[in-house]
Amino acid sequence: MHNNRPLTDFNYRARFRQLKPSGPGCSVNTLTDTELTSGQGIILPVRYDHPMLCFRLEKFDGGFHFVHTDKTGTKVGSYAISKDFEVVVEYLLKVQTLRLFKHEIRRMFVMPHTDEGQNILEQLFRIQQGGKEKRFGLMFIRAEEVRVSL
């Protein structure tokens, strides 16, 4: 996230989520979350960024593994990806804009396995082969709330 105003009172967390379908002994679908990272800060100065989640994909036995990394690419953890997974990132932050408008922003993003038949993982894997950090536009906002006050 790039900013031209300081961001304040920010909190975030990222989770690797697996959906376990209903079956014998459990009549409903079950979500199993593994926390990848979380944090908070008081202020983020102008022109600084704060990565909430860094990762890469690796091919393994014909499928993908989600490899959680730090900003330098050092492996923190690895998770086999099934068809019923998503990565969930949530954050809350405050920012004051021109004319003293105060914004409180809450968002939940997800990175699903597919989008209307497109294999998102294959697209991400091809992008990362370039070896450079890039923005990826296929994160989806699942929920959002923005409050504005004076």
C-alpha positions, 0 to 999 in steps of 0.5 A, a space after each residue: 500500500 502506498 500512501 501520501 498521508 500517514 496511516 494510523 492505528 492499523 491492525 491486520 491479519 492473514 490466514 490460510 483457509 481450508 474448507 472441509 466439506 460436510 461428511 460423516 460426523 459433521 453435517 456442515 462445512 467446516 473452515 480451518 484457518 491457519 494464521 500466517 501473520 498479524 500485527 498492528 502499528 500506531 503510525 505508518 509514515 508517508 511513502 513507507 509500505 508495510 507488507 501484510 503478507 509475502 508469499 510465492 507459489 511452488 509446484 510440487 507433485 503436480 500441484 501447488 504449495 503456498 509458501 509464506 515468506 518474509 519480505 526478503 523471500 525467506 521461507 516461513 511456512 509451506 501449505 499444500 493447496 487443495 481446490 477448497 482453499 483461499 487466503 484471507 487478509 483483513 485490515 483496519 486503518 485510519 487516515 486523515 485527508 484534506 479538510 480534516 476528513 477522518 476515514 476508518 477503513 476495514 477490508 477483507 480480501 480473499 485470493 481464491 483458487 479460481 475465478 470463473 474458470 480462470 486458474 488464478 494460481 497458474 497466473 500467479 505462478 507465471 507472474 512470479 517467474 519474472 523474478 520481480 515484485 508485481 501488483 496482482 489485480 485478482 484479489 477480491 474484496 469480500 467485505 468492506 466498511 468505510 466510515 468518514 467523520 469530521 
